[in-house]
Amino acid sequence: MLIPIGIGLLRPLISSKSRLTYSGIFRGFASSTSQRTSDKQAIKKDDEKEAETNFGFKYVPESMKEKLVGQVFTNVASKYDVMNDAMSLGIHRLWKDYFIRTMAPGPGTKLLDVAGGTGDITMGFLNYCKEIHGDTSAQVTLLDINPKMLDVGRERFNKTPYNQTSQIQFEIGNAENLSTISSNSFDVYTIAFGIRNCTHIDRVLSEAYRVLRPGGRFMCLEFGKVQNPIISSIYNLYSFQIIPVLGQVIAADRDSYQYLVESIQRFPSQDKFTEMIKDTGFTVIDKGWEDLTFGIAAIHSGFKL
């Protein structure tokens, strides 16, 4: 008797005329469940949000940086060498020449020149081997991710004795994934003014380590941090106030050179980058880098031992 009485007492509360109906109960339950599901999906979406990285002073999704950097170098490829001379007052040529002399390659050295672009390092390397050793057996693979930069490099070498020889080959490739390059296949790996434009510097270093032969040498020429406060302030003023204007006047592209200046500021200091090189497995000598022109640029070096 208790059960019928209980139902009878509750019937007015669950009748069709009542605001608390069976359908209302289930709609409320479904709504609550739907909200919880929606909240969980939102949390999951936030958890799966793509990691961001710097593009100059901006932050962008990692998947976008490669495309944005690619557009920068596509824009500047035809004026790249002229702008380098203008921005550095020609000093970049002295840095690169010293870089090659520091490398001091011997006869038959096999070089992988990553982010080789218009070919300054490759040209310096081949000329050094020829002039110092009388050597024509040294070989270079000039690799760059940007076809426009590589086209400028090819055109430049078409006018040299190295054209159509076995000493040089051009290849499109990504420094973060050198899938076409065999492990333990090169004596020297160089990357000049290119690594700061890569999304994952650690992956670039890991690939460099992989493709070098035991005893091989990693060498990087990159912008650094100036420690002298007076020189640093003058350098920063020149970088931010003059270089973008030169980009507009010479290359009709202020934005690309604004990015390039900002990318220099965002790159790790010499000591922090050296720690990254060591963490990859390279052995460095002494402090691992040499400053050029008050630290405006620096040569980093490590050996695969």
C-alpha positions in Angstrom: 0.0 0.0 0.0 2.9 2.3 0.5 3.9 2.3 -3.1 0.5 3.3 -4.6 0.1 6.0 -1.9 3.6 7.3 -2.8 2.8 7.4 -6.5 -0.5 9.1 -5.8 1.1 11.8 -3.8 3.7 12.5 -6.4 1.3 12.3 -9.4 0.4 16.0 -9.3 4.1 16.9 -9.4 4.7 14.8 -12.5 1.5 15.3 -14.4 1.4 16.9 -17.9 0.0 20.1 -16.4 3.0 20.5 -14.0 6.1 22.4 -15.0 8.2 19.5 -13.7 7.3 16.9 -16.4 9.0 13.7 -17.5 10.1 15.5 -20.7 11.2 18.5 -18.7 13.3 16.3 -16.5 14.9 14.6 -19.4 15.5 17.9 -21.3 17.2 19.3 -18.2 19.3 16.2 -17.9 20.2 16.3 -21.6 21.0 20.0 -21.5 23.2 19.5 -18.5 25.0 16.6 -20.2 25.4 18.6 -23.4 26.9 21.5 -21.4 29.4 19.2 -19.7 30.3 17.7 -23.0 30.7 21.1 -24.6 32.9 22.2 -21.6 35.1 19.1 -22.0 35.5 19.7 -25.7 36.5 23.3 -25.0 39.0 22.2 -22.5 40.3 19.6 -24.9 40.5 22.2 -27.7 42.5 24.5 -25.4 44.8 21.6 -24.5 45.4 20.8 -28.2 46.0 24.4 -29.1 49.0 24.6 -31.4 52.2 25.8 -29.9 53.3 29.2 -30.9 56.8 30.6 -31.8 58.2 33.9 -32.5 58.2 35.6 -35.9 60.2 38.6 -35.1 58.5 40.3 -32.2 55.2 38.6 -33.0 53.9 35.2 -31.9 52.4 32.9 -34.5 51.4 29.2 -34.6 54.5 27.1 -35.3 53.0 25.8 -38.5 52.8 29.3 -39.9 56.4 30.4 -39.3 58.0 28.4 -42.1 55.6 29.9 -44.6 56.0 33.5 -43.3 59.8 33.2 -43.3 59.6 31.7 -46.8 57.7 34.7 -48.0 60.3 37.0 -46.5 63.1 35.4 -48.5 61.1 35.0 -51.6 60.5 38.8 -51.5 64.2 39.7 -50.9 66.0 37.0 -53.0 66.8 39.2 -55.9 68.2 42.0 -53.7 69.6 39.8 -51.0 73.3 40.3 -51.7 73.0 44.0 -52.4 71.2 44.5 -49.2 73.8 42.6 -47.2 76.4 44.9 -48.5 74.3 48.0 -47.7 73.3 46.8 -44.2 76.7 45.8 -43.1 78.7 48.3 -45.1 80.4 45.3 -46.7 81.6 43.9 -43.4 79.6 40.6 -43.9 82.2 39.7 -46.5 85.0 40.0 -44.0 83.0 37.9 -41.5 82.4 35.1 -44.1 86.0 35.1 -45.3 87.2 34.7 -41.7 84.6 32.0 -41.2 86.1 30.0 -44.1 89.7 30.6 -42.9 88.6 29.4 -39.4 87.2 26.3 -41.0 90.5 25.8 -42.8 89.2 22.9 -45.0 91.7 20.4 -46.3 91.8 18.7 -49.8 88.7 16.6 -50.5 86.6 18.0 -47.8 82.9 17.4 -48.2 80.7 20.3 -47.0 77.0 20.6 -46.4 76.1 24.3 -46.6 72.6 24.6 -45.1 70.5 27.7 -45.7 73.2 28.4 -48.3 71.0 30.8 -50.3 73.0 32.8 -52.8 76.2 30.8 -52.2 78.6 33.0 -50.3 79.9 30.3 -48.0 80.0 27.7 -50.8 81.9 30.0 -53.0 84.4 30.9 -50.3 84.9 27.2 -49.4 85.6 26.2 -53.0 87.9 29.2 -53.6 89.9 28.4 -50.5 90.4 24.8 -51.4 91.5 25.8 -54.9 93.8 28.7 -53.9 95.3 27.2 -50.7 95.6 23.5 -51.8 95.2 23.6 -55.5 92.4 21.2 -54.8 89.5 20.4 -57.1 88.2 17.4 -55.3 86.4 19.2 -52.5 82.6 19.0 -52.8 79.6 21.0 -51.6 76.0 20.4 -51.3 74.3 23.8 -51.1 70.9 23.3 -49.5 68.1 25.8 -49.0 64.4 25.6 -48.3 63.6 28.6 -50.5 63.6 27.9 -54.3 64.0 31.6 -55.1 67.2 31.9 -53.1 68.5 28.7 -54.6 67.8 30.1 -58.1 69.9 33.1 -57.4 72.7 30.9 -56.2 72.5 28.7 -59.3 72.6 31.8 -61.5 75.6 33.0 -59.7 77.5 29.8 -60.1 76.7 29.5 -63.7 79.3 32.2 -64.3 82.1 30.4 -62.4 84.5 27.6 -63.3 82.5 25.4 -60.8 79.5 25.4 -63.1 78.5 21.9 -64.2 81.3 20.2 -62.2 81.0 17.5 -59.5 82.2 20.0 -56.9 78.8 21.5 -56.3 75.2 20.4 -56.3 72.1 22.4 -55.3 69.2 20.9 -53.3 66.0 22.1 -51.8 65.6 21.0 -48.3 64.5 21.8 -44.7 67.2 22.2 -42.1 64.9 20.6 -39.5 64.5 17.4 -41.5 67.3 16.6 -43.9 65.5 13.5 -45.1 67.6 13.2 -48.3 70.9 13.4 -46.5 72.4 10.2 -45.2 73.8 9.9 -41.7 77.5 10.3 -41.2 78.1 11.6 -44.7 79.7 15.1 -44.4 83.0 16.4 -43.0 81.7 19.9 -42.3 78.2 21.4 -41.8 77.8 25.1 -42.1 74.8 27.4 -41.6 75.4 31.1 -41.9 72.8 33.7 -40.9 70.1 31.1 -41.3 69.4 29.2 -38.1 67.6 32.0 -36.3 64.9 31.8 -39.0 64.2 28.1 -38.2 61.2 27.2 -36.1 62.9 24.5 -34.0 66.6 25.2 -33.5 67.0 22.0 -31.5 65.9 19.9 -34.5 68.3 21.8 -36.8 71.2 21.0 -34.4 70.1 17.3 -34.1 70.1 16.9 -37.9 73.5 18.6 -38.2 74.8 16.1 -35.7 73.3 13.2 -37.5 74.6 14.0 -41.0 78.2 14.7 -39.8 80.8 11.9 -39.9 82.5 11.1 -36.6 85.1 13.9 -36.2 83.0 16.2 -38.3 82.6 19.8 -37.5 79.5 22.0 -37.1 80.0 25.7 -37.8 77.5 28.4 -37.5 77.9 32.1 -38.4 75.1 34.1 -36.8 74.3 37.4 -35.3 75.0 37.8 -31.5 74.5 40.0 -28.6 76.7 43.1 -28.1 77.9 43.4 -24.5 79.3 46.9 -24.6 76.3 49.1 -23.6 77.4 52.1 -25.7 78.1 50.1 -28.8 74.9 48.1 -28.2 72.7 51.2 -28.1 74.3 52.6 -31.3 73.9 49.2 -33.0 70.2 48.9 -32.0 69.5 52.4 -33.2 71.1 51.6 -36.5 69.2 48.3 -36.8 65.8 49.6 -36.1 65.9 53.1 -37.6 68.2 52.6 -40.6 68.0 49.0 -41.9 64.2 48.9 -42.5 64.5 52.2 -44.4 67.3 50.7 -46.5 65.0 47.7 -47.2 62.4 50.1 -48.5 64.7 52.1 -50.6 66.8 49.2 -52.1 64.4 46.3 -52.1 61.1 48.1 -51.8 60.3 45.9 -48.8 60.5 47.5 -45.4 58.5 44.8 -43.6 60.9 41.9 -44.5 63.8 43.8 -43.1 61.9 44.8 -40.1 61.4 41.1 -39.4 65.1 40.4 -40.0 66.1 43.0 -37.5 63.6 41.7 -34.9 64.7 38.1 -35.5 68.3 39.1 -34.6 67.0 40.4 -31.3 65.0 37.2 -30.5 67.9 34.8 -31.2 69.6 33.4 -28.1 72.8 35.0 -26.7 76.1 33.4 -27.6 76.4 31.5 -24.3 72.8 30.2 -24.5 73.2 29.0 -28.1 76.5 27.3 -27.1 74.6 25.4 -24.4 72.1 24.2 -27.1 75.0 23.0 -29.3 76.5 21.1 -26.4 73.1 19.6 -25.4 72.9 18.1 -28.9 76.1 16.2 -28.3 78.7 18.3 -29.9 82.0 18.9 -28.2 83.1 22.5 -28.1 86.6 24.0 -27.6 87.1 26.6 -24.9 83.9 28.7 -24.7 82.6 27.5 -28.0 82.3 30.7 -29.9 84.3 33.7 -31.2 82.8 37.2 -31.3 83.2 39.3 -34.5 82.9 43.1 -34.5 82.1 43.5 -30.8 79.7 40.5 -30.9 77.5 41.8 -33.6 78.1 38.4 -35.2 79.7 35.3 -33.8 81.2 32.0 -35.0 80.0 28.9 -33.2 81.8 25.6 -33.6 81.3 22.1 -32.3 82.8 18.6 -33.1 81.1 15.3 -33.4 83.5 13.1 -31.4 
